[in-house]
Amino acid sequence: NYFHAFIDGVDFVFIDAPLFRHRQNDIYGGSRQEILKRMILFCKVAVEVPWHVPCGGVCYGDGNLVFIANDWHTALLPVYLKAYYRDHGLMQYTRSILVIHNIAHQ
């Protein structure tokens, strides 16, 4: 499930999944495996947002989009975009950018 709000011209989309619940203030807590599971799910779901959530009032689907993947947490998003969509003729005009803000800590 998604929670979506459009406030002051900005779309806010939140993912509702059991893996993300009850994290309280420790979103990076848990074992390395638990963290990786959450980040994998986050990346897969993020690529699905344009098909299911009316951002700006429209579900973009296969439109001209740019995903910005920030650090290792979302580094799989470009991989999923290519493997599950672009390689199958979908999201051909969608691009992704991987931003690493501090390579020394990666």
Secondary structure, DSSP 8 states (H G I E B T S, - for coil): -EEEEEETTEEEEEE--GGGTT-TT-TT-S-HHHHHHHHHHHHHHHHHHHHHS-BTTB--TTSS-EEEEESGGGTTHHHHIIIIIGGGTSSTT-EEEEE-S-GGG-
